[in-house]
Amino acid sequence: MGSTVILVVSAFLLVVLRQAPAPLVAGGSTRPDGFRGSLLLKELALPNDGGHPLLRRRLSEPTGVHIKGSTGLYYVMELAVGTPPVTVQAMVGSSDLCWVECSPCSGCGSGSTPRAAGARLYDRANSSSFSPVACTSRSCKILQKETRTNCTGDAACGYRYVYGATDTDNNYVQGILGTETFTFGSSKEVTMQNFVFGCTNTIYRNDLFNGHVTLSSAYISQVCAIGLGRTNLSLVGQLGLERFSNCLSSNPKVASPILFGSRAQMTGGGISSTPLLYHYMDYSVNLVGISVDGARLPIPNDTFALDPKTGAGGFSFETGAAATLLVDPAYTAVVEAFRERISKTHRVVNGSSLLCFLVDGGASGDVAVPSMTMHFDGMDMELRQKNYFASGKLESGDGAMCLMIGRSKTTSIIGSVMQMDFHVLYDLKNSVLSVQRADCSKI
């Protein structure tokens, strides 16, 4: 694949208010001041021929590499939908709408992560608590006009959300908006009646994307997606939350905590904070610089500038993407800094879309690499090697280690791999994001 990496979480925008959104959920719900959920670390199952470029990056022909346990990672949260309840696992990310595959569904269950044996598909006809959302409703009007597909009079509010390239419908989910009873929390202690969600009855997958790397393979392969973005229709918006936090564990055997409301707290030392910038959906912050091996890289001050009117550019924290993505000239500066230092002792793998080096045994943790620090406005995030390097295997059997940072043409993000083993707190009321190095199993 080419060297360009493109990440587009979605090709849709929502009209949102600058103040905290009013909850859309009506009465009759059980909603404590705070609750705890669990995120499970998953990896997309892929065919032996390499699969989607996001997950099995082809480095050169006839040589390829399998980047073990990094680019195909994503986190899911278990929840229940409907009456009687159907349990589903939802991918978590900073998108807006929460949606569920609804039976009957065209294209559902055909992704690279097959539905577990015996698992039921949610069927709104079998749920006594489902109601369609009309085109005239407030919830439907929040969607941009370009997203609504069937909206005249009292008809059900239809939507079509595109994941992937902004100029083509490479991957999309389509259905109608509805309200339903959702149950959240590790102990299923939160019941939300009249929760607005997307009842998806059509999924189209075209995962090659002309060789570009996107999030859509991960999103589209799920039976459900939970959006945590700063919008009225996300889980955060509908609950009217002022704060939430998560700690993404690097140990796949350990559940990662996600804390909502009053449960989202940080204690102890080592807490650093930076202002949250206004953005219609993402959790954007001001990245002011990057250091490699203790040296500040020559990156222009406006590289990560965010346009407050359009939301273009910027740098944001994203749970739904594994790799960290940087726009140029930051991407080139980072890659060249590591290339210059590591190539003195390890040979570069030519033709790679990522910066990879040959190593004995393929264990990147056994190879000393230069340190890396992300400098934010008022906050430094000192990374461990596993936050930005991953091990892999060449088809020849030789080991490789790869820098888990890709190039983006549009916006920059810090992905889940770089966030692993950090407790990240999103304080929406005070517009502050805080991080703390943590053992996620003890939170």
Stockholm file with secondary structure:
# STOCKHOLM 1.0

chainA/1-443         MGSTVILVVSAFLLVVLRQAPAPLVAGGSTRPDGFRGSLLLKELALPNDGGHPLLRRRLSEPTGVHIKGSTGLYYVMELAVGTPPVTVQAMVGSSDLCWVECSPCSGCGSGSTPRAAGARLYDRANSSSFSPVACTSRSCKILQKETRTNCTGDAACGYRYVYGATDTDNNYVQGILGTETFTFGSSKEVTMQNFVFGCTNTIYRNDLFNGHVTLSSAYISQVCAIGLGRTNLSLVGQLGLERFSNCLSSNPKVASPILFGSRAQMTGGGISSTPLLYHYMDYSVNLVGISVDGARLPIPNDTFALDPKTGAGGFSFETGAAATLLVDPAYTAVVEAFRERISKTHRVVNGSSLLCFLVDGGASGDVAVPSMTMHFDGMDMELRQKNYFASGKLESGDGAMCLMIGRSKTTSIIGSVMQMDFHVLYDLKNSVLSVQRADCSKI
#=GR chainA/1-443 SS CCSCCCCCSCSCCBCCCSSCCCCCCCSSCBCCSEEEEEEEEEECCCCTTCCSTTTSCCCSSSCCEEETTSTTEEEEEEEEETTTTEEEEEEEESCSCCEEEEEEEESTTCSSSCCCTTCCCBCGGGCTTCEECBTTSHHHHHBCTTTBSSCSTTSBCEEEEEESCSSSCSEEEEEEEEEEEEEESTTSCEEEEEEEEEEEEEEECCTTGGGCCCSHHHHHTSSEEEECSSSTTSHHHHHTCSEEEEECCSCTTSCEEEEEETTCCCCSSCCEEEEEECCSSSEEECEEEEEETTEECCCCTTTTCBCTTTCCBCEEECSSCSSEEEETTHHHHHHHHHHHHHTTTSCBCTTCSSCEEEESTTCGGGSCCCCEEEEETTEEEECCGGGTEEEEEETTSCEEEEECEEEESSCEEECHHHHTTEEEEEETTTTEEEEEECCGGGC
#=GC SS_cons         CCSCCCCCSCSCCBCCCSSCCCCCCCSSCBCCSEEEEEEEEEECCCCTTCCSTTTSCCCSSSCCEEETTSTTEEEEEEEEETTTTEEEEEEEESCSCCEEEEEEEESTTCSSSCCCTTCCCBCGGGCTTCEECBTTSHHHHHBCTTTBSSCSTTSBCEEEEEESCSSSCSEEEEEEEEEEEEEESTTSCEEEEEEEEEEEEEEECCTTGGGCCCSHHHHHTSSEEEECSSSTTSHHHHHTCSEEEEECCSCTTSCEEEEEETTCCCCSSCCEEEEEECCSSSEEECEEEEEETTEECCCCTTTTCBCTTTCCBCEEECSSCSSEEEETTHHHHHHHHHHHHHTTTSCBCTTCSSCEEEESTTCGGGSCCCCEEEEETTEEEECCGGGTEEEEEETTSCEEEEECEEEESSCEEECHHHHTTEEEEEETTTTEEEEEECCGGGC
//
